[in-house]
Amino acid sequence: MRAVLQRVSRASVTVDGNVTGEIGPGLMILICAMEGDSDAQADQLATKIAKMRIFKDAAGKMNLSVRDIGGAALVVSQFTLAADLRGNRHGFSTAAKPEEGKRLYEYFSERLRAEGLPVENGIFGADMDVSLNNDGPVTIWMDV
């Protein structure tokens, strides 16, 4: 699975004028299931993200996890993370098929909840309007 994490002070996603997910301090997670991914990759990614120390402690050092600060996660599916950028027209053939991508997206969100995080979501496959305030900025790309 492939993810882009952004440390945020707030984030939201809107579909057809309706807010489907909204968080305060925490992580905006753009996620893409890749061809051949399984529950094992989603488990590994969720565990790593929940423990990742990218929030500031009292001394201003990045020593706290999203769990430590009582933060939340906004998880949004983004198949374009699978883009093959050779040439001028990109392809997405390395992304999981839509049915499997949706299943893994939902499974990943549940795994984050099992790690103790409040999780909000976008809508898989929808045209979404995503808004966020990147805190830092801190943006991390992950591939498992």
C-alpha positions as CSV (number, residue, x, y, z in Angstrom):
1,M,0.0,0.0,0.0
2,R,1.1,3.5,-0.6
3,A,0.2,6.5,1.6
4,V,0.9,10.2,1.9
5,L,0.6,11.5,5.5
6,Q,0.2,15.2,6.3
7,R,0.3,16.4,9.9
8,V,-2.7,18.8,10.1
9,S,-4.3,21.2,12.5
10,R,-7.6,20.5,10.7
11,A,-8.8,18.7,7.6
12,S,-12.1,17.9,5.9
13,V,-13.5,16.2,2.8
14,T,-16.7,17.2,1.1
15,V,-18.7,15.3,-1.6
16,D,-21.5,16.9,-3.5
17,G,-21.6,19.8,-0.9
18,N,-21.8,17.4,2.1
19,V,-19.0,17.0,4.6
20,T,-18.2,13.3,4.8
21,G,-15.3,13.6,7.2
22,E,-13.7,16.2,9.3
23,I,-10.9,16.2,12.0
24,G,-9.0,18.6,14.1
25,P,-5.4,18.0,15.0
26,G,-4.1,14.7,13.5
27,L,-3.2,13.1,10.2
28,M,-4.6,13.5,6.7
29,I,-3.9,10.2,5.0
30,L,-4.2,9.7,1.3
31,I,-4.1,6.0,0.6
32,C,-3.8,3.7,-2.4
33,A,-4.0,0.0,-2.5
34,M,-1.6,-1.4,-5.0
35,E,-2.0,-4.5,-7.2
36,G,-1.1,-7.5,-5.1
37,D,-1.6,-5.8,-1.7
38,S,-3.3,-7.8,1.0
39,D,-4.6,-7.3,4.6
40,A,-1.0,-7.8,5.7
41,Q,0.2,-4.5,4.1
42,A,-2.8,-2.6,5.5
43,D,-2.0,-4.0,9.0
44,Q,1.6,-3.1,8.7
45,L,0.8,0.5,7.5
46,A,-1.9,1.1,10.1
47,T,0.4,0.0,13.0
48,K,3.3,2.0,11.7
49,I,1.2,5.2,11.2
50,A,-0.4,4.9,14.7
51,K,3.1,4.8,16.3
52,M,4.9,7.2,14.1
53,R,6.3,10.1,16.2
54,I,5.8,13.2,14.1
55,F,4.0,15.5,16.6
56,K,5.9,18.0,18.7
57,D,6.5,17.4,22.4
58,A,6.8,20.2,25.0
59,A,10.4,20.8,23.9
60,G,9.4,21.2,20.3
61,K,10.8,17.8,19.2
62,M,8.9,15.4,17.0
63,N,8.5,12.7,19.7
64,L,4.8,12.1,19.9
65,S,2.5,9.9,17.9
66,V,-1.0,10.8,16.7
67,R,-2.3,8.6,19.6
68,D,-0.1,10.4,22.1
69,I,-1.7,13.8,21.2
70,G,-5.3,12.4,21.1
71,G,-5.4,13.2,17.4
72,A,-7.6,11.7,14.7
73,A,-7.1,10.5,11.1
74,L,-8.9,11.5,7.9
75,V,-8.5,8.7,5.4
76,V,-9.1,9.5,1.7
77,S,-8.7,7.0,-1.1
78,Q,-6.4,8.2,-3.9
79,F,-5.7,5.8,-6.7
80,T,-3.5,8.5,-8.4
81,L,-0.7,7.6,-6.0
82,A,-0.2,4.6,-8.2
83,A,0.6,6.8,-11.2
84,D,3.2,5.5,-13.7
85,L,4.9,8.7,-14.7
86,R,6.9,7.5,-17.7
87,G,6.1,9.6,-20.7
88,N,3.5,12.4,-20.9
89,R,0.4,10.3,-20.3
90,H,0.4,8.5,-16.9
91,G,-1.3,5.2,-16.2
92,F,-2.6,3.6,-13.1
93,S,-2.3,-0.1,-13.9
94,T,-0.4,-0.7,-10.7
95,A,-3.3,0.3,-8.5
96,A,-5.5,-2.5,-7.1
97,K,-8.7,-3.2,-9.0
98,P,-11.6,-1.0,-7.7
99,E,-13.3,-3.7,-5.7
100,E,-10.1,-4.8,-4.0
101,G,-9.0,-1.2,-3.6
102,K,-12.2,-0.3,-1.8
103,R,-12.1,-3.4,0.4
104,L,-8.5,-2.6,1.5
105,Y,-9.3,1.1,2.0
106,E,-12.1,0.2,4.4
107,Y,-10.0,-2.5,6.1
108,F,-7.1,0.0,6.6
109,S,-9.5,2.5,8.2
110,E,-10.8,-0.2,10.5
111,R,-7.2,-1.2,11.4
112,L,-6.5,2.4,12.4
113,R,-9.6,2.4,14.6
114,A,-8.3,-0.8,16.2
115,E,-5.1,1.1,16.9
116,G,-7.1,3.5,19.0
117,L,-7.5,6.3,16.5
118,P,-10.7,8.2,15.7
119,V,-11.1,7.8,11.9
120,E,-13.1,9.9,9.5
121,N,-13.3,9.0,5.8
122,G,-13.9,10.3,2.3
123,I,-16.0,8.3,-0.1
124,F,-14.2,5.7,-2.2
125,G,-14.2,6.6,-5.9
126,A,-16.0,9.9,-5.4
127,D,-15.0,13.3,-6.7
128,M,-13.9,14.9,-3.4
129,D,-13.1,18.4,-2.3
130,V,-10.3,18.0,0.3
131,S,-9.3,20.9,2.6
132,L,-6.5,20.9,5.1
133,N,-4.1,23.0,7.1
134,N,-0.8,21.3,6.9
135,D,1.0,21.7,10.3
136,G,4.7,22.3,10.0
137,P,4.4,21.5,7.1
138,V,5.0,17.9,7.7
139,T,4.3,15.5,4.8
140,I,5.6,11.9,4.7
141,W,5.3,9.4,1.8
142,M,5.1,5.7,2.7
143,D,5.2,2.5,0.7
144,V,4.8,-0.9,2.3
